Amino acid sequence: MVGVVDQSVSPPSFSEELSKELASAKIQFVEGLGHWLALEAASIVIELIAKFIDEKSTIIAFSDGSHHGHKPPLSS
């Protein structure tokens, strides 16, 4: 979850409460931005989400030999 510190519409406490309900949640707060964080600082949000995904990624092996969540192409 990415939130902002000085936010009255959805204050940090809302994010903290919500994260308790999500087993793999991680909260990252950004200072100096408003309610439209994803629009105001898209590059920051993308970087934080990419870092989270990278930290959480695992190699998934399937019985058909595929991995990384991608199945091999279908034979024609």
C-alpha atoms as one frame of an Amber mdcrd trajectory, in Angstrom:
protein
   0.000   0.000   0.000   1.257   3.436  -0.845  -0.136   6.350   1.112   0.633
   9.906   2.024   1.486  11.282   5.437  -0.545  14.508   5.491  -3.888  13.276
   4.208  -7.296  14.106   5.668  -9.435  12.164   3.164  -7.752   8.839   3.927
  -5.258   9.354   6.757  -2.379   6.933   7.443  -4.402   5.265  10.186  -6.847
   3.995   7.516  -4.006   2.342   5.601  -2.592   0.867   8.785  -5.980  -0.642
   9.723  -6.528  -2.017   6.223  -3.065  -3.560   6.109  -3.908  -5.606   9.198
  -6.555  -7.358   7.105  -4.153  -8.198   4.266  -1.652 -10.897   5.135   1.101
  -9.816   2.757   0.509  -6.067   2.938   3.368  -3.624   3.195   2.790   0.092
   3.738   4.997   2.809   2.330   4.108   6.413   3.137   5.256   9.298   0.951
   5.534  12.841   2.297   4.569  16.067   0.572   1.857  14.726  -1.727  -1.920
  14.735  -1.643  -4.879  12.437  -2.169  -4.093  11.840  -5.864  -0.704  10.285
  -5.163  -0.760   7.992  -8.219  -1.334  10.975 -10.507   0.924  13.439  -8.716
   3.901  11.097  -8.452   3.305   8.126 -10.743   7.012   7.297 -10.996   7.313
   7.004  -7.206   4.240   4.778  -6.985   5.469   2.557  -9.836   8.899   2.230
  -8.225   7.427   1.260  -4.850   5.022  -1.270  -6.382   7.783  -2.788  -8.525
  10.010  -3.123  -5.456   7.188  -4.826  -3.538   6.536  -7.262  -6.387  10.241
  -8.017  -6.688  10.468  -8.722  -2.957   7.401 -10.988  -3.048   8.110 -12.834
  -6.301   8.887 -16.488  -6.217   9.583 -18.935  -8.976   6.535 -21.061  -9.589
   7.225 -24.410 -11.191   4.391 -26.232 -12.931   4.223 -29.947 -13.673   4.441
 -29.163 -17.415   7.899 -27.645 -16.934   6.898 -24.003 -17.161   7.965 -21.497
 -14.511   7.633 -17.893 -13.353   3.862 -18.137 -13.690   4.001 -18.490 -17.473
   2.917 -21.660 -19.204   4.724 -22.675 -22.370   3.028 -21.746 -25.662   0.424
 -24.132 -26.990   1.611 -26.395 -29.790  -0.221 -25.920 -33.061
